[in-house]
């Protein structure tokens, strides 16, 4: 008989530690307003955002590594323990080496497998699902999952539809083996009927031509994205609860991608969550940090004691594509 491939035994995985990095520079609405002929009340009414952070010299791999270092420390691990680094970002402008490789080098996670995820605001949840599979299958022992963005590099500060929304920062978790499942089934997909609702104005390849008019900034059809989010996300979250065999009252926190406080409020109200469920709203001070927003928001809930180890948090990301991804996790 022909030889058979031997597989690794299945096991469970969970998040073991979490960390975040926020640039020092706080940018208030007054500064943004100067560029878009607006004011603080207009920005807050449309987004709930009061401030955001802009990076200075720190790069995406550096911010990811600094947040990952905190996550490893919280998990009682060292960079030598890391067998894989997955980095989600939509604003990394340097294609080679990959951001994950540069992050691993900064972290001194020598020998780790490295790859990037370009899933935009759904990227962290997508990367977390992959890490869960890698650890559960035995293909990896400890996986760093990071989301890091310099949205200030790709957003036009004079664009009235996007300038006030986005910020910079990074968040990371460490996923490792567990006796009990700590990461629930992922519910993910895309609605490509809205493929162009969030997109670059042009390809970077256009910059090769002398006649290139401008940097290909990110553009967004805000009303279209808002309507999609408030009509589709509640169903995605209900499906995520069903996949994990849970009810809304079983979770302790809802951590949506921090895109806009109005979206967060509308979706949370549709779910009719009990008062015991904490809803993350770090968008008010961090802005929309795309792939970094979910781990950054979860880190705030952990650091402030709004959730405790062993609690259940439902994570849900959505963004350009329009891609979405959600799962329930046990808080480290």
VOTIRO-728633 format. One record per residue (C-alpha): residue number from 1; residue in one letter; x, y, z. Coordinates in Angstrom, 3 decimals. Layout:
pos,code,east,north,up
NUM,A,X,Y,Z;
...
This chain:
pos,code,east,north,up
1,X,0.000,0.000,0.000;
2,X,1.183,3.583,-0.649;
3,X,2.588,5.513,2.299;
4,X,0.197,7.893,4.063;
5,X,0.896,11.417,5.174;
6,X,0.753,11.733,8.927;
7,X,-1.083,14.792,10.261;
8,X,-0.645,16.611,13.541;
9,X,-3.191,16.138,16.297;
10,X,-5.811,18.890,16.606;
11,X,-5.844,21.091,19.689;
12,X,-7.452,24.317,20.895;
13,X,-6.089,27.852,20.779;
14,X,-6.694,31.134,22.553;
15,X,-5.324,34.651,22.951;
16,X,-2.631,34.652,25.643;
17,X,-1.647,38.325,25.733;
18,X,-2.507,41.701,24.201;
19,X,-0.642,44.975,23.657;
20,X,-1.032,48.299,21.856;
21,X,1.028,51.241,20.683;
22,X,-0.244,54.798,20.237;
23,X,1.947,57.544,18.728;
24,X,2.704,60.496,20.980;
25,X,1.182,63.156,18.749;
26,X,-2.485,63.777,19.571;
27,X,-4.360,65.538,16.770;
28,X,-7.581,67.221,17.878;
29,X,-10.517,68.195,15.707;
30,X,-9.455,71.832,15.730;
31,X,-6.305,70.994,13.788;
32,X,-8.185,68.843,11.271;
33,X,-10.867,71.512,10.835;
34,X,-8.345,73.997,9.475;
35,X,-7.857,71.834,6.388;
36,X,-11.489,70.957,5.612;
37,X,-13.356,74.181,6.472;
38,X,-15.159,72.546,9.369;
39,X,-15.305,72.566,13.183;
40,X,-15.270,70.276,16.180;
41,X,-19.063,70.024,16.500;
42,X,-19.452,69.028,12.816;
43,X,-16.847,66.265,13.155;
44,X,-18.256,64.926,16.413;
45,X,-21.820,64.922,15.063;
46,X,-20.786,62.780,12.078;
47,X,-18.306,60.433,13.735;
48,X,-18.128,60.864,17.513;
49,X,-14.383,61.402,17.093;
50,X,-12.664,63.944,19.338;
51,X,-9.021,63.141,18.560;
52,X,-6.684,60.718,16.822;
53,X,-2.925,60.004,16.846;
54,X,-0.506,60.676,13.984;
55,X,2.802,58.841,13.788;
56,X,6.089,60.700,13.392;
57,X,9.166,58.676,12.388;
58,X,7.880,55.343,13.697;
59,X,7.145,52.824,10.944;
60,X,4.357,50.267,10.661;
61,X,6.682,47.318,11.450;
62,X,8.113,49.184,14.452;
63,X,4.683,50.015,15.877;
64,X,3.565,46.421,15.323;
65,X,6.670,45.082,17.060;
66,X,6.279,47.404,20.044;
67,X,2.664,46.321,20.548;
68,X,3.650,42.670,20.036;
69,X,6.402,42.986,22.647;
70,X,3.795,44.092,25.190;
71,X,1.537,41.183,24.215;
72,X,4.379,38.694,24.607;
73,X,5.295,40.111,27.993;
74,X,1.666,39.846,29.120;
75,X,1.648,36.205,27.977;
76,X,4.904,35.425,29.802;
77,X,6.663,34.658,26.519;
78,X,9.734,35.947,24.676;
79,X,10.342,36.644,20.974;
80,X,12.255,33.348,20.774;
81,X,8.965,31.549,21.439;
82,X,7.276,33.027,18.358;
83,X,6.858,30.646,15.442;
84,X,4.820,32.930,13.143;
85,X,4.102,36.648,12.708;
86,X,1.009,37.807,10.801;
87,X,0.695,41.547,10.217;
88,X,-2.495,43.166,8.919;
89,X,-2.207,46.599,7.328;
90,X,-3.646,48.597,4.448;
91,X,-1.240,51.530,4.654;
92,X,2.180,49.866,4.347;
93,X,3.882,51.454,1.338;
94,X,7.029,49.322,1.218;
95,X,6.397,45.951,-0.420;
96,X,9.674,44.146,0.163;
97,X,10.574,42.880,2.650;
98,X,7.040,42.254,3.948;
99,X,5.933,44.278,6.949;
100,X,5.661,41.079,9.002;
101,X,9.300,40.251,8.272;
102,X,10.444,43.731,9.287;
103,X,8.293,43.409,12.418;
104,X,9.856,40.033,13.266;
105,X,13.332,41.517,12.803;
106,X,12.496,44.450,15.092;
107,X,11.037,42.019,17.609;
108,X,14.051,39.684,17.239;
109,X,11.718,36.750,16.538;
110,X,14.422,34.996,14.546;
111,X,13.231,32.104,12.400;
112,X,9.508,32.870,12.628;
113,X,7.310,32.427,9.568;
114,X,6.113,35.831,8.359;
115,X,3.372,37.114,6.092;
116,X,1.111,40.118,5.613;
117,X,-2.680,40.402,5.384;
118,X,-4.147,43.175,3.227;
119,X,-7.751,42.874,4.408;
120,X,-8.046,46.545,5.401;
121,X,-10.317,47.079,8.423;
122,X,-11.300,43.393,8.513;
123,X,-7.651,42.331,8.378;
124,X,-7.025,41.774,12.080;
125,X,-10.008,39.452,12.497;
126,X,-8.998,37.583,9.333;
127,X,-5.436,37.210,10.634;
128,X,-6.734,36.022,14.006;
129,X,-8.766,33.299,12.283;
130,X,-5.647,32.136,10.444;
131,X,-3.625,32.127,13.675;
132,X,-6.326,30.049,15.348;
133,X,-6.098,27.491,12.536;
134,X,-2.292,27.432,12.611;
135,X,-2.128,26.787,16.351;
136,X,-5.080,24.380,16.399;
137,X,-3.559,22.311,13.597;
138,X,-0.140,22.220,15.265;
139,X,1.499,24.057,12.360;
140,X,2.527,26.828,14.767;
141,X,3.031,27.056,18.517;
142,X,2.791,30.772,19.261;
143,X,1.584,33.274,16.661;
144,X,1.839,37.052,16.875;
145,X,-1.150,38.709,15.203;
146,X,-0.720,42.442,14.718;
147,X,-2.670,45.226,13.097;
148,X,-0.683,48.390,12.391;
149,X,-1.470,51.481,10.357;
150,X,-0.136,54.866,9.318;
151,X,-3.396,56.050,7.799;
152,X,-2.004,59.590,7.801;
153,X,0.199,58.462,4.879;
154,X,-2.720,57.523,2.633;
155,X,-5.486,59.948,3.653;
156,X,-5.733,63.427,2.121;
157,X,-5.835,65.946,4.963;
158,X,-7.977,68.229,2.730;
159,X,-10.584,65.566,1.879;
160,X,-13.731,66.523,3.790;
161,X,-15.083,62.940,3.633;
162,X,-12.051,61.160,5.126;
163,X,-9.615,63.597,6.785;
164,X,-11.351,63.657,10.176;
165,X,-11.855,59.878,10.465;
166,X,-8.488,58.188,10.436;
167,X,-5.571,57.830,12.829;
168,X,-2.376,55.840,13.318;
169,X,-1.424,53.118,15.772;
170,X,-0.956,49.401,16.344;
171,X,-2.328,46.541,18.383;
172,X,-1.242,42.920,18.725;
173,X,-2.135,39.647,20.392;
174,X,-0.309,36.374,20.922;
175,X,-2.220,33.210,20.071;
176,X,-1.115,29.896,21.578;
177,X,-2.370,26.445,22.570;
178,X,-5.102,26.064,25.141;
179,X,-6.912,23.248,26.910;
180,X,-10.265,24.755,25.949;
181,X,-11.262,26.662,22.780;
182,X,-10.649,30.371,23.270;
183,X,-11.300,31.560,19.709;
184,X,-14.680,30.821,18.192;
185,X,-15.560,29.978,14.573;
186,X,-14.938,32.803,12.155;
187,X,-17.798,34.272,10.124;
188,X,-16.367,36.094,7.150;
189,X,-17.030,37.076,3.576;
190,X,-17.380,40.104,1.319;
191,X,-20.065,42.134,-0.413;
192,X,-18.359,43.039,-3.673;
193,X,-21.397,44.931,-4.929;
194,X,-19.780,47.736,-2.926;
195,X,-16.249,46.963,-4.108;
196,X,-15.417,50.591,-4.865;
197,X,-17.019,52.201,-1.808;
198,X,-13.591,52.448,-0.139;
199,X,-10.673,52.598,-2.556;
200,X,-7.532,54.381,-3.619;
201,X,-8.104,57.131,-6.158;
202,X,-5.532,55.477,-8.458;
203,X,-2.783,52.872,-8.488;
204,X,0.659,53.759,-7.158;
205,X,1.844,52.672,-10.610;
206,X,0.438,55.945,-11.899;
207,X,3.205,57.788,-10.072;
208,X,5.677,56.358,-12.584;
209,X,4.317,58.688,-15.259;
210,X,5.521,62.318,-15.344;
211,X,1.933,63.525,-15.750;
212,X,0.734,61.931,-12.495;
213,X,-1.392,64.621,-10.885;
214,X,-1.477,63.578,-7.245;
215,X,-0.752,60.941,-4.647;
216,X,-3.376,58.134,-4.846;
217,X,-5.125,58.866,-1.576;
218,X,-7.818,56.718,-0.016;
219,X,-11.340,57.719,-0.978;
220,X,-14.605,56.654,0.592;
221,X,-18.284,56.871,-0.268;
222,X,-19.256,57.535,3.342;
223,X,-23.070,57.335,3.056;
224,X,-22.837,54.076,1.083;
225,X,-20.544,52.474,3.674;
226,X,-22.732,53.721,6.536;
227,X,-25.898,52.267,4.987;
228,X,-24.206,48.929,4.350;
229,X,-22.798,48.707,7.875;
230,X,-26.071,49.412,9.679;
231,X,-27.971,47.010,7.423;
232,X,-25.519,44.070,7.336;
233,X,-23.376,43.980,10.477;
234,X,-26.063,42.990,12.966;
235,X,-26.777,39.853,10.919;
236,X,-23.059,39.024,10.763;
237,X,-22.859,39.319,14.537;
238,X,-25.949,37.147,15.066;
239,X,-24.413,34.512,12.795;
240,X,-21.188,34.698,14.808;
241,X,-23.093,34.111,18.044;
242,X,-24.940,31.159,16.493;
243,X,-21.691,29.636,15.191;
244,X,-20.276,29.719,18.730;
245,X,-23.495,28.408,20.283;
246,X,-23.991,31.598,22.283;
247,X,-26.637,34.253,22.880;
248,X,-26.157,38.041,23.123;
249,X,-26.316,37.884,26.917;
250,X,-23.479,35.347,27.023;
251,X,-20.832,37.806,25.851;
252,X,-19.247,40.479,28.018;
253,X,-18.085,42.892,25.316;
254,X,-18.772,43.906,21.739;
255,X,-15.675,45.172,19.920;
256,X,-16.632,46.396,16.474;
257,X,-14.105,47.895,14.097;
258,X,-13.851,51.457,15.353;
259,X,-14.929,53.145,12.136;
260,X,-17.489,55.627,13.362;
261,X,-19.339,55.950,16.667;
262,X,-22.664,56.376,14.846;
263,X,-22.219,52.961,13.212;
264,X,-21.268,51.383,16.538;
265,X,-24.327,52.822,18.272;
266,X,-26.745,51.799,15.508;
267,X,-25.468,48.227,15.295;
268,X,-25.405,47.785,19.074;
269,X,-28.999,49.029,19.346;
270,X,-30.158,46.566,16.678;
271,X,-28.707,43.684,18.696;
272,X,-30.645,44.669,21.847;
273,X,-27.696,43.744,24.022;
274,X,-28.213,43.539,27.788;
275,X,-26.732,46.355,29.864;
276,X,-24.036,43.959,31.092;
277,X,-22.359,43.940,27.643;
278,X,-19.640,46.592,27.286;
279,X,-19.490,48.236,23.849;
280,X,-16.017,49.459,22.827;
281,X,-15.935,53.121,21.809;
282,X,-12.234,53.961,21.647;
283,X,-12.880,55.543,18.231;
284,X,-13.577,58.764,20.133;
285,X,-9.913,59.238,21.047;
286,X,-8.086,56.948,18.599;
287,X,-10.062,57.622,15.420;
288,X,-10.398,54.921,12.781;
289,X,-7.114,52.991,12.786;
290,X,-8.267,50.403,10.225;
291,X,-6.636,46.990,10.867;
292,X,-5.318,48.186,14.224;
293,X,-8.652,49.324,15.623;
294,X,-9.964,46.033,17.072;
295,X,-6.865,45.058,19.086;
296,X,-6.401,48.669,20.202;
297,X,-10.027,48.844,21.365;
298,X,-9.830,45.473,23.129;
299,X,-6.606,46.540,24.842;
300,X,-8.391,49.585,26.282;
301,X,-11.170,47.407,27.705;
302,X,-8.585,45.100,29.295;
303,X,-6.374,47.898,30.643;
304,X,-9.293,49.753,32.226;
305,X,-10.844,46.647,33.771;
306,X,-14.025,46.870,31.704;
307,X,-13.400,43.234,30.754;
308,X,-11.537,40.656,32.803;
309,X,-9.592,37.490,31.988;
310,X,-12.016,34.754,30.987;
311,X,-14.693,37.144,29.719;
312,X,-16.035,36.698,26.191;
313,X,-15.635,39.453,23.594;
314,X,-17.179,39.471,20.141;
315,X,-14.824,41.014,17.570;
316,X,-16.118,42.185,14.184;
317,X,-14.192,43.983,11.456;
318,X,-15.415,45.407,8.154;
319,X,-13.894,47.585,5.489;
320,X,-12.692,47.993,1.923;
321,X,-13.955,45.266,-0.302;
322,X,-16.475,45.333,1.411;
323,X,-14.940,42.535,3.452;
324,X,-16.048,41.502,6.914;
325,X,-14.822,39.038,9.537;
326,X,-15.968,38.221,13.067;
327,X,-15.381,35.769,15.907;
328,X,-15.813,35.477,19.677;
329,X,-12.710,35.250,21.848;
330,X,-11.891,34.605,25.473;
331,X,-10.247,37.696,26.970;
332,X,-6.663,37.013,28.112;
